[in-house]
Amino acid sequence: MLAVLTDFGISDNYNGVMEAVIRRINKNVDVVYISPNSKNFNVIAGAYQLYTSYRYFRKYTTFLVVIDPGVGTRRRPLAVRTRNYFFVGPDNGVLLPAIREDGILKVHSIDNERIYLSREISNTFHGRDIFSVSAALLSRGVPIETLGTRVDETDLVKLNLESRRENGMICSKVFFVDHFGNVALSLRNVRIKLGEKAKIRTRDGTFTGIGARTFQEGGSDLIIYRNGYGFLELGLNKADASVVLNVKEGDDVCLEESILEDFSPFT
């Protein structure tokens, strides 16, 4: 299986061309999409989508991730072998949460130009010319060493998703805003005091939320809850919490610590 995550959208032909390249190399591959329409240029959102998806795929799936605002620059194209999977994508942090959790075994820079699609690769479409070819080769069982030179995993680009305590509040980062406007924070494995109210602080001011299990329990109030992937999330019943809070991926959000019985910071 080869699982694809890109920000190319569904109105252009980029995803289709990449899939055509993949199937030329491995005609028997089972291609599925985590999403062909991740948020444009948004590495943090892509990292969340990959991290919350990869473990549901069968063993030895190859993940092809092309959310690559630095395409054509000196950023490295990577191929990674973890305990259970293979990952292909740019060295911009988008792969790191998933590969670190599954356990990194090998990281290689895709710098073997002999495996590229052509001698003159595009400076703006590495998804076709480098990443698709590499993912397809891995899906056929080609050794990862064929793709290029070994890289020290400590040199990989990291995302800033750290949390901190501050005057009785836990301050974390917005990890993802879904299309409903629900705001996932970089806190996971949370237990929340249901029915308790707590202050929520953003750059625009202070709001009040209530601990809840479902959207309806909050009525018209902001709710604080554990989402389907174990992260602490802020939402509104049939409304867009991200608009009310005026936040996006990477922004700071602070939550009154007293409402949390337990949590783990995401690092």
N, C-alpha and C positions, 0 to 999 in steps of 0.2 A: 504494500500500500504506500502511496505517496500523497501526503496531505499538504495543501497549498494555503498560504495566508499572504495576501497582498493588499496594497492600497490602490490598485489600478482601477477599481470600479467596474461597473458592468456595462457601460456604454461604449467603451473603446475595445480594441482587439488585443490588448497586451496579454491578458490571461489566456485567451484562445491560442495565440501564437506560442506562448510558453508551453502550453499543454501539447501542441503539435510537435514541438521539439522533443519533449519528454517521450511521446509515443513513437517517434521515429527511432529512438534509442532503445526503448523497452515497450514493445507493442502489447505486452501482457500485463502492464502495470495497472493497478486499480487507483485512479486519481480521484480524490475527494477534496472539497474545499472547506477549511475552517471558516474562511470568509474571503471572497474576492473583492471585498468592498470595505476594508478596514479604513480607519480615518487617515486622511491624507497627511503624509509626512510625520505622523504621530507615533514615535517609537515606543513611548510609554504605553499607549493604548494597545499597540501590537504585542508588546511583551506580556500584557495582561491576558490578551486573547490566547496567545500561545500557551502561557503558563496554566491557564484554567482549562485548556483543551487536551493537551498532549497525552495525559495519562489515560484517557478513554480510548485511545487507539491501540490496536493490537501490536504486540512486540515486533520490533525491527521495522516499524513504519519509518519512512524518511520524511522529514518535515522540510518543506521548501518555503522560506519566509523572505518576501521581498517588500520590505518597508524600508526604503533606502534613500533618504533625502541627500545623502552624501555620495550618490552614485557618480563614478568617474573621478573622484578625488583619491587621495592616498589611503582612505579607509580600506581595510582588508576584507576580501571575500573569504568566508570561513566554511569549513566542513568540520563537523563535530561528531564524535562517537561517544554516546553515553552508555550506561549499563543496559538500557533496553531499546534505544532508538538511534537514529541518525538525524542530524540537523544541518541545514545549509542556509546561509544568509549572511548579511553584512555584519561586520564587527562594530556595531553601534549600540549595543546593549539589548537589542530586541530578543536575542536568543538566551541571554544569560540567566534570568530567573528559572526558566525551564531546564536548561542543561545542568545548572548547578544543583537543582533539586534531584534530578534523576541520577546524577553522579557522572562527572566528566571523566572519560577514559583517555580520549585523544582529541587534540585540536590541530587542524592543519589549515594553513593559508592556501587558498586555491590559486596558486601561482604557476602551475604547470600549463603553459600556453598551448601545449600540444593537444590538450583536451578541450580547448575553447571551440566554439561553434565555427569560427572562421579566423583567418589570420588578422583581419581588421575588425576588431570588435567595436561596437558602438560605445561611446562615452556616456550614453544616457539609458541604455537598455541592457544592463548586465543580467537582468532577470532572464532574458532570452539567451545571451551569448555565453554566460558563465554559470549562473546559478541553476538553470534548468538542466543543462548538460550534466553538471556535477551531481545533482539530485537523481537524475535518471541513471547515471552510472552506478551510484551507490545502491539504487533499488535493484540493479542487476547483479549485485554482489561484487562489484569491482572494489578492491582494497582501497581504503581511504588514503593510504600513503601515495597512491597514484596521482592524487589531485594536487599535491604540493608539499611544501615543507612544514615541519612540525612547529607549533607555536606553544609557548608557555602560557598556561591558562591564567596565570596571575597578571598577564599583560592585557587581558581582554578589557574592552570598554565597559564601564559599569554605569548603571542608572542611579540617580539620587532618589531613593524611596525611603530614606531613614525616618524614624520617629523619635520624638523626644518628650520628656516631661517638662511642663512649664506652668508654675503657679496653680497646681491642682488640675491641670488639663493635660491631655495627651494630644500632642500635635503630630500629625502624619501628613502624607501626601495623597492627593487624589490620584488613584491608580487607573480608574476607568469611569467614563460616563456612558451609559448605554443609551439606546435611541429613545427610551422612555424618559430619560433625564435622571435616572437613579445614579447616585454618586458612590462608587466603591472606593474605600480608603485603604491605605497600605497597612492595615491591621487585620489579622486573621485569627482563626480559632477562638472567636470571641464568645463570651457568655454575657448577656445583657440583663439588667434588672428590668423586668417587664412592668410597664405602667409608670415607671419613674421618669421624671422630667430632667433634662440636662441642657446646659448651654452649649451652643455650637458657635465657634468664632471663625470668621473668614476675614479677608481683607476689607470687606464691605461693612462689617459690623458683627453684632451678636444676635443669634437666633435661638429659639427654644425648640427642642425635639423631645419625643417621648419614646421610650423603649417599647418595642412591639414585635409580634411574630408575623403579622400579616398587614397588608396595606390598609384594609378596612378598619383595623383596630385603631389607627391613628386619626380617623375622621378627616378633618381638614388640616391637621397639624403635620409638621415634619415628623417622620418616624426614623428611629434608629434601630437597625435590625441586622441579623446575620444573613448574608445573601446565599444563593445556591452553591457558591464555591467556597464558602467559609470566611469570606471577608466581611468586615463591618461596612455597612452601607447606609446611606441617607436617602430617603425617598418621600414621595407624596402620593396619596391615593388619586389616581387618574390625573396627575399633573406632573410638571417638570421641576424637580428639586434643584437641578443644576442652574436653571434660570433664576429661581428664587435666591439661591446662594451665590450666584454669579461666579461659578468655579469651572475649571477645566483640568485636564490631566496635568499633573506636576504642581498644582497649586497647594498651598498649605491650608489645612483645616484642623482646628483644635476642638476637642470634645471634652466636656467635664468628666474627669476620671471616675467620679463616684457612681456613674451609671454602669460601669463595666465590672463584672465579677472576675473576668479573666480575659486575657488577650495575648497574642504574640505579635511583636513588630515584624514587619516584612523587610528583610535586608537583602 
